[in-house]
């Protein structure tokens, strides 16, 4: 699984795409809602995360972890736990 910095870069790219901005315009410490991410794009982002990283996520994820850095940290921890879990 990707490291937190790689995940943050990927999230920044996706959010910039949704908001029709440049990735450099996305401050990773500003809440996604303040950046302009609405509920439709937040749900779309959850689907993209599931598809890209192979993780099942709750649709409330962008509100539970409301910044790029918070979200990336959570995803990195979740993926590390999933990678460490025994396969049945």
C-alpha positions in Angstrom: 0.0 0.0 0.0 1.1 3.6 -0.6 2.6 5.7 2.1 0.7 8.7 3.6 2.5 11.2 1.3 1.6 9.2 -1.8 -2.0 8.9 -0.7 -2.1 12.7 0.0 -0.8 13.4 -3.4 -3.4 11.2 -5.0 -6.2 12.7 -2.9 -5.0 16.2 -3.9 -5.1 15.3 -7.6 -8.6 13.9 -7.3 -10.0 16.8 -5.3 -8.3 19.3 -7.6 -10.0 17.5 -10.5 -13.4 17.6 -8.9 -13.1 21.3 -8.1 -11.5 22.2 -11.4 -8.5 23.7 -9.7 -4.8 23.1 -9.9 -3.4 20.6 -7.3 -1.2 23.5 -6.0 -4.4 25.3 -5.1 -5.4 22.5 -2.6 -4.2 23.2 0.9 -4.0 19.8 2.6 -4.8 21.3 6.0 -8.0 23.1 5.0 -11.2 21.3 5.4 -12.6 19.8 2.2 -15.9 21.5 2.6 -14.1 24.9 2.8 -12.3 24.1 -0.4 -15.7 23.6 -2.0 -16.0 19.8 -2.1 -19.8 19.1 -1.9 -21.5 15.9 -0.9 -21.8 14.5 -4.5 -18.0 14.8 -5.0 -17.3 13.5 -1.5 -19.3 10.3 -2.3 -17.5 10.1 -5.6 -14.2 10.4 -3.8 -15.2 7.5 -1.5 -15.9 5.4 -4.6 -12.6 6.4 -6.2 -10.7 5.5 -2.9 -12.4 2.1 -2.9 -11.5 1.4 -6.5 -7.9 2.8 -6.4 -6.8 1.4 -3.0 -9.0 -1.6 -2.7 -10.4 -0.5 0.6 -14.0 -0.4 1.7 -14.8 3.0 3.2 -17.8 4.6 4.8 -19.6 7.3 2.8 -19.0 9.7 5.8 -15.2 9.4 5.4 -14.6 12.9 4.1 -16.5 14.3 7.0 -14.9 12.1 9.6 -11.4 13.0 8.3 -12.1 16.4 6.8 -8.7 17.4 5.4 -6.3 15.8 2.9 -3.7 15.2 5.6 -6.3 13.6 8.0 -7.8 11.5 5.3 -4.4 10.3 4.0 -3.3 9.4 7.5 -6.4 7.4 8.1 -6.2 5.6 4.8 -2.5 4.8 5.4 -3.3 3.3 8.8 -6.3 1.4 7.5 -4.3 0.0 4.6 -1.4 -1.0 6.9 -3.9 -2.8 9.1 -5.4 -4.5 6.2 -2.0 -5.6 4.9 -1.1 -7.0 8.3 -4.3 -8.9 8.8 -4.0 -12.6 8.2 -5.6 -13.9 5.0 -8.3 -16.5 5.6 
